[in-house]
């Protein structure tokens, strides 16, 4: 079953970890047959620790002091008055590891990276270690001759594309954006506005300068994620965060009602 929305489904943002990983794998599979024989696409992962500002770190003591009453068989060294000192089982609690998928197109001989395709995540756009790691990866690509493709299909957070947000004209600041930075024209940025109400386009993925780009059908990828992830069971009655612009609320409600989702 398809989403009630013609293009991107904003309700998928609640489940972005799964959607994000699926997009990377499905997109790799989609472009693989169309690459030259000496190139291949690989789904890779960037792993980092993302601290939760609201999560308090638990401190585990080295020793556990307990009172036994009434006295029973001693467990450990008895000090006095039935108080014993025991060695606990100690667990080191760590911040959760975050894994983000992306795609690299490489030369099969030698492994030279030709193109990197990034589907942006909430962590990339919300500050913290996720954004720092993404900026490092972005800067590394832009210092080289690697082509960088950034696809931002989430509305939350700040824009972190290689094209600074303040340089994007107001008329082109769509709900979603994609930015292509060709490796052989380091100062060029090709912006693709992706409005909520429109079908997602096929995005040209650059390879080497002398080669035609490979088309990635973004709408087909989202449709595949929606179907295989069984997202037709989404609760469309819940409020979106961030909410839709006022101009889109009535339009979205009409789509959902027509599809029997409200």
SEGU-497740 format. One record per residue (C-alpha): x, y, z; residue in one letter. Coordinates in steps of 0.05 Angstrom, whole numbers, plus 5000, padded with zeros to 4 digits. Last residue first. Layout:
N
NODE    xx    yy    zz  code
NODE     X     Y     Z     A
...
This chain:
262
NODE    xx    yy    zz  code
NODE  4827  5199  5194     X
NODE  4867  5149  5153     X
NODE  4810  5132  5105     X
NODE  4851  5152  5044     X
NODE  4804  5210  5028     X
NODE  4809  5231  5101     X
NODE  4884  5231  5098     X
NODE  4887  5271  5035     X
NODE  4837  5322  5061     X
NODE  4875  5329  5126     X
NODE  4940  5343  5089     X
NODE  4908  5399  5048     X
NODE  4876  5430  5110     X
NODE  4943  5431  5146     X
NODE  4986  5455  5088     X
NODE  4978  5531  5093     X
NODE  4984  5528  5168     X
NODE  5054  5499  5162     X
NODE  5058  5427  5184     X
NODE  5075  5414  5257     X
NODE  5146  5398  5278     X
NODE  5130  5350  5307     X
NODE  5067  5322  5276     X
NODE  5004  5312  5316     X
NODE  4976  5242  5322     X
NODE  4915  5223  5281     X
NODE  4958  5193  5226     X
NODE  4975  5132  5268     X
NODE  5019  5093  5219     X
NODE  4994  5025  5198     X
NODE  5008  5039  5124     X
NODE  5079  5041  5148     X
NODE  5087  4967  5136     X
NODE  5163  4975  5131     X
NODE  5163  4940  5063     X
NODE  5110  4986  5035     X
NODE  5132  5053  5063     X
NODE  5206  5039  5049     X
NODE  5189  5020  4977     X
NODE  5147  5082  4966     X
NODE  5203  5125  4995     X
NODE  5253  5093  4947     X
NODE  5206  5100  4887     X
NODE  5196  5173  4904     X
NODE  5271  5184  4906     X
NODE  5283  5156  4836     X
NODE  5359  5156  4833     X
NODE  5386  5173  4764     X
NODE  5458  5155  4747     X
NODE  5499  5213  4721     X
NODE  5531  5211  4652     X
NODE  5606  5199  4653     X
NODE  5666  5243  4634     X
NODE  5668  5279  4701     X
NODE  5664  5215  4742     X
NODE  5599  5195  4777     X
NODE  5545  5245  4791     X
NODE  5478  5221  4820     X
NODE  5421  5255  4783     X
NODE  5358  5257  4828     X
NODE  5293  5227  4803     X
NODE  5239  5271  4831     X
NODE  5196  5268  4894     X
NODE  5123  5278  4877     X
NODE  5098  5346  4897     X
NODE  5058  5372  4957     X
NODE  5116  5371  5006     X
NODE  5162  5412  4961     X
NODE  5230  5382  4942     X
NODE  5277  5439  4923     X
NODE  5338  5412  4884     X
NODE  5401  5452  4894     X
NODE  5463  5443  4851     X
NODE  5524  5471  4888     X
NODE  5587  5490  4850     X
NODE  5650  5511  4886     X
NODE  5686  5444  4879     X
NODE  5672  5434  4805     X
NODE  5706  5367  4792     X
NODE  5676  5334  4854     X
NODE  5605  5355  4838     X
NODE  5567  5382  4898     X
NODE  5494  5359  4895     X
NODE  5443  5386  4944     X
NODE  5374  5358  4960     X
NODE  5319  5395  4996     X
NODE  5255  5383  5034     X
NODE  5201  5431  5057     X
NODE  5224  5480  5003     X
NODE  5271  5539  5012     X
NODE  5275  5555  4937     X
NODE  5232  5619  4936     X
NODE  5268  5644  4998     X
NODE  5334  5645  4961     X
NODE  5386  5596  4990     X
NODE  5448  5633  5013     X
NODE  5423  5637  5085     X
NODE  5417  5561  5086     X
NODE  5491  5550  5072     X
NODE  5500  5503  5012     X
NODE  5540  5442  5037     X
NODE  5475  5423  5071     X
NODE  5468  5429  5147     X
NODE  5397  5457  5152     X
NODE  5374  5462  5224     X
NODE  5327  5414  5258     X
NODE  5261  5381  5239     X
NODE  5234  5379  5168     X
NODE  5263  5312  5147     X
NODE  5277  5290  5075     X
NODE  5346  5322  5068     X
NODE  5386  5289  5012     X
NODE  5460  5307  5007     X
NODE  5500  5284  4946     X
NODE  5576  5295  4950     X
NODE  5623  5285  4892     X
NODE  5693  5266  4914     X
NODE  5751  5309  4888     X
NODE  5774  5324  4958     X
NODE  5767  5381  5008     X
NODE  5691  5378  5000     X
NODE  5689  5305  5019     X
NODE  5729  5316  5083     X
NODE  5686  5376  5100     X
NODE  5622  5335  5095     X
NODE  5651  5278  5138     X
NODE  5672  5328  5191     X
NODE  5605  5363  5188     X
NODE  5570  5296  5197     X
NODE  5611  5279  5257     X
NODE  5597  5346  5289     X
NODE  5523  5341  5274     X
NODE  5517  5273  5307     X
NODE  5561  5295  5365     X
NODE  5515  5350  5387     X
NODE  5471  5394  5342     X
NODE  5402  5375  5319     X
NODE  5410  5370  5244     X
NODE  5457  5310  5237     X
NODE  5421  5275  5294     X
NODE  5354  5281  5258     X
NODE  5385  5245  5198     X
NODE  5408  5267  5130     X
NODE  5408  5217  5073     X
NODE  5480  5221  5048     X
NODE  5507  5197  4981     X
NODE  5583  5197  4973     X
NODE  5613  5195  4903     X
NODE  5679  5173  4871     X
NODE  5715  5138  4929     X
NODE  5779  5104  4906     X
NODE  5776  5030  4924     X
NODE  5838  5008  4887     X
NODE  5804  4968  4833     X
NODE  5728  4968  4845     X
NODE  5725  5043  4839     X
NODE  5678  5068  4892     X
NODE  5607  5094  4901     X
NODE  5596  5105  4975     X
NODE  5527  5103  5007     X
NODE  5505  5126  5076     X
NODE  5479  5092  5138     X
NODE  5479  5122  5208     X
NODE  5494  5083  5271     X
NODE  5482  5114  5339     X
NODE  5515  5084  5400     X
NODE  5477  5094  5465     X
NODE  5514  5129  5522     X
NODE  5551  5080  5565     X
NODE  5536  5046  5631     X
NODE  5593  5007  5661     X
NODE  5563  4950  5701     X
NODE  5593  4927  5767     X
NODE  5572  4863  5802     X
NODE  5576  4883  5874     X
NODE  5632  4870  5924     X
NODE  5603  4864  5994     X
NODE  5614  4902  6058     X
NODE  5575  4874  6116     X
NODE  5537  4907  6173     X
NODE  5510  4858  6225     X
NODE  5528  4903  6284     X
NODE  5601  4900  6266     X
NODE  5649  4889  6207     X
NODE  5630  4822  6176     X
NODE  5674  4808  6115     X
NODE  5633  4780  6058     X
NODE  5567  4744  6060     X
NODE  5556  4725  6133     X
NODE  5503  4672  6147     X
NODE  5445  4708  6177     X
NODE  5437  4766  6224     X
NODE  5365  4790  6231     X
NODE  5375  4837  6200     X
NODE  5429  4845  6148     X
NODE  5450  4916  6134     X
NODE  5481  4931  6066     X
NODE  5542  4969  6040     X
NODE  5557  4962  5966     X
NODE  5627  4978  5944     X
NODE  5655  5007  5879     X
NODE  5593  5050  5870     X
NODE  5557  5053  5803     X
NODE  5543  5123  5778     X
NODE  5484  5132  5732     X
NODE  5490  5187  5680     X
NODE  5427  5229  5676     X
NODE  5390  5228  5610     X
NODE  5356  5293  5591     X
NODE  5414  5319  5549     X
NODE  5417  5252  5513     X
NODE  5489  5239  5491     X
NODE  5501  5214  5420     X
NODE  5558  5165  5413     X
NODE  5582  5154  5343     X
NODE  5579  5103  5286     X
NODE  5581  5120  5212     X
NODE  5557  5063  5169     X
NODE  5569  5041  5097     X
NODE  5525  5018  5040     X
NODE  5569  5002  4981     X
NODE  5562  5021  4908     X
NODE  5606  4992  4853     X
NODE  5648  5019  4798     X
NODE  5691  4985  4744     X
NODE  5631  4956  4707     X
NODE  5598  5024  4699     X
NODE  5539  5036  4747     X
NODE  5467  5023  4726     X
NODE  5457  4956  4762     X
NODE  5480  4986  4829     X
NODE  5435  5047  4828     X
NODE  5373  5015  4857     X
NODE  5408  4968  4905     X
NODE  5446  5025  4936     X
NODE  5382  5065  4941     X
NODE  5347  5008  4976     X
NODE  5403  5001  5027     X
NODE  5410  5075  5043     X
NODE  5335  5087  5045     X
NODE  5326  5028  5093     X
NODE  5375  5056  5143     X
NODE  5341  5124  5142     X
NODE  5271  5096  5147     X
NODE  5289  5054  5207     X
NODE  5322  5111  5244     X
NODE  5269  5159  5218     X
NODE  5209  5129  5251     X
NODE  5176  5193  5273     X
NODE  5197  5225  5207     X
NODE  5153  5177  5169     X
NODE  5093  5222  5186     X
NODE  5119  5274  5137     X
NODE  5104  5228  5077     X
NODE  5146  5252  5019     X
NODE  5110  5258  4953     X
NODE  5037  5244  4934     X
NODE  5017  5233  5006     X
NODE  4966  5179  5024     X
NODE  5026  5131  5028     X
NODE  5024  5070  4983     X
NODE  5000  5000  5000     X
